[in-house]
Amino acid sequence: MIDYKKISNSFKEKLILEYHPVGFFYTDKKPDNSIGFKNKGGGCIMPLIFTCAKGKTAAFNEGSTGYPCSAFYLGYKDWIFPGIEKFLSNGPFPGRECERIVKTAELAENYVKSLRPAEKEKGWAVFKPLEEFSGEEKPEVVIFFANADQLSALTYLLYFDAPEED
C-alpha cells in the first residue's frame, strides 16, 4: 500500500516546500467537510486549490465549478468560452484586458484544443493534501506550489528516470 503521507512529507522536507503537495482525483461522492462553490459562476478555483496546500479539501462538480474556465479545465465542458483564444493572446476581447500569455490567437486556440479531455467527466473533482490520501485513493495529478528553484528540482526529478518522455 502506498503511504501518501510519507511521500508528501518527503517532498516537502527534501525540496523545502512551504506548502504540502495537493492531490487531485474524481469520485462519485462529495467528501465530508470539503469547501467549494454552491453553483456555477462563483469565482476562480485556484485560491481554493491553494487552501488545499494548507490542509483543506475542495470539491467541485459540474454544477459548482466557479468560472466557465474551471468547468473546462476540470473536464465538465468542451470549450472554455467564445473568444478564449483572443483573451489569452493579442485580443481584442470585449470588456476585459487580454492576458497576452500566448503570442497569437491561433497558437492559443491550438493550445486550448490540446487540453480537451478524452470524454467529459462526471461526479466530483476533489483536491486535497496528498498526505491525506488513503490507500484506496489514487491521485491522478499532484500539484506543487513551488518557487523557481523547487520547480527546477521537480523538473530534474521528472526527467531523471525517463529523459525521452515529454
N, C-alpha and C positions, 0 to 999 in steps of 0.2 A: 504494500500500500504506500502511496506517495504521501510524504509528510510535507504538506504545503507550508506549514508554519516554519519548519526548519529551512526550507528553500527561501521563503520570504525573508526571514531574519538573516540568512547567509548573504543574500544580495544586498540587503540594507546595510549590513555591517561591512562587507568587503568593498562595496562601492561608496561607502559613507553617504548613503542616501538619507535625505531629511525625511522623506515620506515612504510609507510602505508601498510595494508594488500592488497594483489593483488587477484582479482577475475579472474576466467577462465570460458569461455563458448565457444560453437561453434555457428557460424552464417553463413548464406548464403552470406552475403555482407561484404566486407572488410571495416572496419571503416576508416573514413577520418583521415588523419594526423597520421596514425599508422606507426610504424617502423617495420622492419623485413628484411629478406633476399630476394634478387631478384630471387634466384634459389637454387637448392639443393647443398650441399657441402660448404655453405658459412660460417659455423662455428657452435659453440655451442649456443643454445638458452638461456642458463642460464643468461649470462650477460644482454641480452635484457629483460628478465623477471625481473631481478633486477632493471633495469631502470624504470620499471612499478611501483615499490615501491617508486620511486622518482617522479612520476607524468606522465609518458609516457604511451602510449598504443602500444602494439606489436601484430602483426597478422601474422599467418603463414597458408599456405595451402599446399596441397600435393606436389606442385612443388617448394615450397620455405621453406623447413624445416631445412636448415642447414645440420648438420651432419646426417648420417643414423640413429643414435640412437634417435635423435629428432623426426624423422618421425615415429619411432616405438612408442615412449612414447606419441606422440600426437594422435596415433591411425590410422595412414596412412599406416603402414606396418605391416606385420605379424611377422617379426623377425628382430632383430637389424642388425647383420651381422654374417657371419660364424665365429665361434670361440669366440663369446662373453663370453661364459661360462669360457673359459680359460683366457681371458683377465681380467675378474672380480675376478678370483681365483689365482691358483698357476701356470698357464701357461703350456707350453711355448706359447707365442704369437709372431709371426714374426713381426719384425720392431718396436715394442713398448714394453715398460716395463709394466708388469701386475699391476693392481691396488691392488690386494690381499685383497679385502674387503669381500670376501666370502671364507670360509675355503677350499672347494673343488669345482672342476668344476661341479660335479654332483649337489651339492647344488645350485650353481649359475644357472645352467640350469633350475632346478625346480623353482627357484625364478623368473627368467625371463619369463618362461611359465605361471606362475601365474598372470603376469601383462597383458596378452593379453586381449584386449577389446573384447566384445561380437561380434561386427562387425566393419568393417573398417569405419572410419569417412569420411565425405565429407564436403566441404565448408572451412570456416576459423576458426582456433583455435585462440581465442583472449584472451590476458592477459591485464588487465588494473586495475588501482587503484580501490579498492572496493568502495570508496567514489564517484566514477564517474558513478556507475551503475544506470541506470534509473529504474523506477518501472516496465517496461516491460521486462527488462533483469533479468535473474536469474543465479547467479554463480553456476557452477557445482562443483567447487573446490575453496577454499580460501587458499592462500599461505601467511604464516607469516615468515618474516625474523627476527629471534629472537635469543637472546643469551640463554645460558643453563637455567638460572632462569626463563626467559619468557617462554621457551619451557616447563619447568616443570609446570608452571601455566596453560598453554594451555592444557597439558595432564590431569591435575586435573579437569579442566572445562569439558573436553571431557567425563570423566567418572562420573562426578557429577550426571548426570541425568540418565545414562544408564550403570551402572558398569558391567553388564553381557555381554555387547557388545564387539566385537573385535575392 
